[in-house]
Structures are given as C-alpha cells and as structure tokens.
C-alpha cells in the first residue's frame, strides 16, 4: 500500500475506496503499518525486555495498573476493532474482516487474562 498507493502491487482496486475519504491507499497503509505492525512489535519488544520507555509510559492510559507494553497490546486490539468497524462502514465486505475481528478479540482477551495471571 505504501509502495503502490494505487493498489496495483497488491491488486486492490481503487473502487474499494469510493465511499471513503481516501483517494489512494497511502493513508490507510500508514495506519495499518502503525496499528497492525508497529504497535504489536513494540508490545512484543516490551514483553521480552521489560524495559521502561518513558515516552511509552507517558501515553499509557493504565499507568500504575498495567505496564506500558500490555497497555499497547490493548491499544492494538482496540485499534484493530475500530479499523474494521470503520472499514465496514466505508467499503465493501471483505472476507478477512471477520478474521481480523477474531484476532483483535483474541489479543484483548489474551492480554487481560495474562495480566490477571501474572502481575508485573
């Protein structure tokens, strides 16, 4: 999407953006890169290193109750849910939408269950 904003590289028709505010896939691609790749990788980094990142802790809405990397995992699950909800409002149905919803729910459930089992 970033390398071919017209969708040609991934064979995604621009017609799918007809009812959206986007003319190309550049902005949706940047959002996906952030929420579907960046946030999960950052969470994974935090889970394995347990490093304190002050900038990440500063945007941790659950500061004091949950470490930043678990909160970022929740951000990922919620962000994916919002992405699919907005996508369903603006574009045609796509077969992977229910799969992405299930993955997002799984991320949320797993994060909350792990937090209840092991306190940091």
Secondary structure as UniProt FT lines:
FT   TURN            5..6
FT   TURN            8..11
FT   HELIX           14..17
FT   TURN            18..19
FT   HELIX           26..32
FT   HELIX           33..38
FT   HELIX           39..49
FT   HELIX           54..58
FT   TURN            61..65
FT   HELIX           68..90
FT   TURN            95..96
FT   HELIX           97..117
//
